[in-house]
Amino acid sequence: MSLKDTITEDMKNAMRAKDSARLGTIRMLLAACKQKEVDERVELDDAMVVAIVEKLIKQRKDSVAAYLQAQRQDLADQEQSEISVLETYMPERMSAEEVQAQVRAIVSEVGATGPADMGKVMGVVKTRLAGKADMGEVSKAVKAALQP
């Protein structure tokens, strides 16, 4: 079963359970997936769905920060609950050690020698670690691995 099918089944279960908060978040996710399919005329695979989920989580985290700054705890809590629902669709995150090991393997695989090769390494890293690791942490690991 694909990730998109799992999300659709979860939506049906949330409807049956009358869980309106979870249902709203899942519908928002499915709407974002449908929008991507219509815009790009493609059938989404699991990696593309994970990218959408990741983007929505990032948007929610930014909103939480803004709401907390504006002292709107109620709205921040709502966004936080949406984040927790969305995170259930993310693959298991890699530890920092696993990320560093993967980055070192990719650096040696592409033959990168210094900071000038960062773009080449990041291109490969993004495809392999998308959704499995925080790209900010990955970028730091790549910079550290490429230091002379």
N, C-alpha and C positions, 0 to 999 in steps of 0.2 A: 504494500500500500504506500502510495506516495505521500509526501508531507502535506500536499494540498488536500488530498483525500482525507487524511487524518484531521486536518483543520475543519473540513466540512462535517465530518462525523462529530467532532467536538461541538460544533455549532448546533447540530441537531440535539445532542445530549443536553446542552445548556438550555435549549428551548424547552425540552421535556422537563428539566429540573426547575424551570422558571428562574434561572440565575441570570437576571437582567444585566448585571455588571459584566460578567464573563461573556455573555451573548453579544453585548455591544462592542466589546473589544475584538471578539472573533469576527464579527461582521465587518468591522473597520479593516481588519487584516485582509479578509477575503475581497473587500472592495478595492484595496490597494493592489492585490494580486490581479484582479480582473482588469483594473485600469492599465497595469503594465502589459497584460496580454493584448488588450485592445490597441494601446498606443504603439506597441512594437510588432504586433501581429505575430506573436510567438506563443508556443505552449510552454508554460513555466515548468522547469525541472526543480528538483529539491534545492539545488545550489542557488537558483534565482529566488526561490521563496525565502530561503535563509537570509539572502541579501536584503530582501524587503523587510523581513522581521527585524534585522539588525538596524536598518534605517529608521524604522518606527520606534525602536527602543531608544535610539540616540535622540530622536525628536522628543520623546517623552522625558528623557533625562534633562534635556535642555529646558523643557517646560517646568519641570520640578524645580530646577535652580531659579528660574525666573519667578515662579510663584512663591518660593521661600523668601526671595529677596523682597518681594512685594508684601510679605507677611500674610499670604493666603494659604494657610495650612490645609484647609478643606480641599482646595483645587490640587495642591501638591499631593495629598493623600490619594485623590482620585487617579492622578497620573501614575503614581507609584503602584496602585493596584493594577492598572493596565500594563505596566512594565512586568509585573509578576506573571500575568497571564501570557504575555508575549514571550517571556523567557522560557516557558515550557516547550516552545517550538524550536529553540536553539539547540544545536548539538552540544555535547559535553565539551566544556572549555579545557584547553591544554594548560598544563602548569608552566611556570616560567622556565623551568629546566627543560621541559619538552620543546618549548618554543625555541630556546637557544640551540638545542641539539638539531632541530629541523633547519634553523637558519644556517648553522655551520655546514650542514650537509648540502644545502642548496648553494651556499657560497662556493664550496669546493666543486660542486657539480657544474656550475656555470663558469668556473674559472675566474671569479672576481678577485681582484688584487688590491683594490683601494676604494676610497670614497667615490671616485668617478664612476664606478660600476654599480652604484646604489640603485639606479633606475632599472638596470637589467635584473638585479637580484629581487627587487620589490615586485617586478612583474610576475616572476615565478612564485614568489612567496604568497602574493595575493590570491593566486589561483588555488594553491595547495592548502592554505590555512584560513581561507575565507569562512567566517562563522565559527571557527574552532578556537580562535584567539583574538584578543583585542589588538587591532591593527596599530594602535599607538605604541603598545608594548613591543609589537613585532618590529616596528620601525626603529625603536631604540636598540633592539637586539641586533638588527642589521647594521646600524651605525657602529655599534660596538665591535661587531665581527669584522667590519671593513677598516677599522683603524689600523694604521701601519705599526 
